[in-house]
Amino acid sequence: MATTIQLENDTKDKLAKLRAYPEETYNQVITRLINLSEDEMEILDEETLKDIEEAIEDIKAGRVYTHEEMKKRLGLK
């Protein structure tokens, strides 16, 4: 069953630019974008989000090393 939706011209133009090939329908573009979004959401599970939050706290607390500092610590430079 098909449903009609209204799009602003700007949105329609953006969808047209996102086509993978000239004959790709707007439905196919939207479906592809939804699938990409769902894939990204799966990557950011609760554990990953917790790890990101901890990393941000480490940065704020200064518990980080620059690339150059790590090379020195590992004797690579």
C-alpha positions in Angstrom: 0.0 0.0 0.0 1.4 3.4 -1.0 1.1 6.6 1.0 1.5 10.1 -0.3 3.7 12.5 1.7 4.3 16.2 1.3 7.9 17.4 1.0 9.2 20.9 1.0 11.0 21.6 -2.3 14.3 21.9 -0.4 13.9 18.4 1.0 12.9 17.0 -2.4 16.1 18.6 -3.9 18.2 17.1 -1.2 16.7 13.6 -1.7 17.4 14.0 -5.5 21.0 14.7 -4.8 21.3 11.6 -2.6 20.2 9.3 -5.3 22.7 6.5 -5.9 21.7 6.3 -9.6 19.4 8.6 -11.7 16.4 6.2 -11.7 16.4 5.6 -8.0 13.0 6.5 -6.6 12.5 8.7 -3.6 11.1 5.7 -1.7 14.4 3.8 -2.4 16.5 6.8 -1.3 14.5 7.1 1.9 14.6 3.3 2.6 18.4 3.3 2.0 18.8 6.3 4.5 16.7 4.5 7.1 18.8 1.4 6.8 22.0 3.4 7.2 20.5 5.1 10.2 19.5 1.8 11.8 23.0 0.4 11.2 24.5 3.3 13.0 22.1 2.9 15.9 23.1 -0.7 16.3 26.8 0.3 16.6 26.0 2.6 19.5 24.7 0.1 22.1 24.7 0.9 25.8 28.2 -0.3 26.4 29.6 1.8 23.5 27.8 4.9 24.8 29.2 4.2 28.3 32.7 3.9 26.9 32.3 7.2 25.0 31.1 8.9 28.2 34.1 7.6 30.1 36.5 8.7 27.4 35.0 12.2 27.4 35.5 12.3 31.2 39.1 11.2 30.8 39.7 14.0 28.3 38.1 16.6 30.6 40.2 15.3 33.5 43.4 15.5 31.5 43.9 11.7 31.5 45.1 11.7 27.9 48.4 11.7 25.9 49.1 13.3 22.6 50.3 11.2 19.7 53.8 12.5 20.2 53.8 11.8 23.9 52.7 8.2 23.3 55.5 7.7 20.7 58.0 8.9 23.2 56.6 6.7 26.0 56.8 3.7 23.7 60.3 4.6 22.5 59.2 5.1 18.9 60.8 8.5 18.5 
